[in-house]
Amino acid sequence: LLSHQGRTKLEPGVTSVYGLSNVEGQKDADLGVYGGRNATIRQYPYLVSLLDLGIYVGTGSIISRSWVLTTALCVYKFDPQYLTVMAESKNGNTGSPFQAARIF
């Protein structure tokens, strides 16, 4: 989809969830991946947030200087001109934005 300047080593088995909204009666700390652990962007700098018109639609992984890998569900039926890849993001909404060029 897009490029990013960093080079990182991918770590297998890492799962990331961004953009979960608070469910009534649940604390934010209760939301996440079952059995998961908190992590920082410094630990997993290759993770990016995908935003369509500023709304979170999924997470991707930087696999090269020019490509981000994600699931089809995150980008199916989206127009790349409205898709932003947010790199170096601590919360999914801030960081370094890149405009998507193509979706395959």
N, C-alpha and C positions, 0 to 999 in steps of 0.2 A: 504494500500500500504506500509506504512512505519511507523517508530516510531519517536516521538519527545518527548523531556524531559518535556516540559511545561504542565501545567494544566490551562485551562481557562474556563470561562463561555461563552457559545455561545450566541450571541445576534441575535434574529430573524430580518429579513428584511434588513440585511446588504449586500450590493452588492459591489463587487470589480472588477475593470478592470485593468489589467496590460498588458504591451507589445503592446500598441497601437503605431503604427508608425505615424509620422507626415504626414498629407495629404497636398498636395500642396495648398498653399494659406491659410492654417489654422494654427493658433498658437497652441502649445502644450497644453496651458491652455484651449483651446476650446474642447479638446478631453476628453471623460469620459462618465459617466452615466448621462443622462438627469435628472436634479433635484437632482443629487447626491452632495456629499460634500467631500472635501479633508479630509483625515484621515492619522494617523500615524500608524506604525506597533505596537506601544505601545498600541494603542486603540483596535487593532484587531490582537493580536499575534498568533491566531490560523489559519490565512490565510497563504497559501503557494503558490509558483509558481511551475508549472510543466514544465520541460524542456526536450525535446527530442533531444539528441545530442547537447545540449546547446542552442536550439531554443525554445522560449516560445510557449507552446501549450495550456495552461489553468491555472486556479486557483482552488485550493482545500481548504478544511477546515479540520483541525486536529480534529478528533472526539474521539480519545483515544491515549494512548501511542504507539499503534501499527498500527493505521489506519488513512488514509486520505480519505475523501469523495469528489468526484468530479463528473462531468457529463461524460457519456459514450463518448460523442463527443471529450472530451479532451484526452482520452487514447485509443480510438478504433483503432485497428490494430497496436498499438505500442508495441514494445518488451520491457519488464520491465528492461532488462539489459542496455538499452540506456536511460531510463527515470530517471531523477533526480528530487527529491522533494527539493525545496529551501525554507527552513524555516528562520524566522527572517530576511526577505528580505525587504529592504526599496524601492527598485526599480524593483524587479522581477529578477534581475541577480546576486545580491550579497546576502550573508547571510550564513546560515549553510546548506550545501548540504547533502542529504541522498540518498542512492541508493534505488530505488524501488525493492521490492522483488517479488511481484505478482500483477497481475491485474485481477479483477473479473468482 
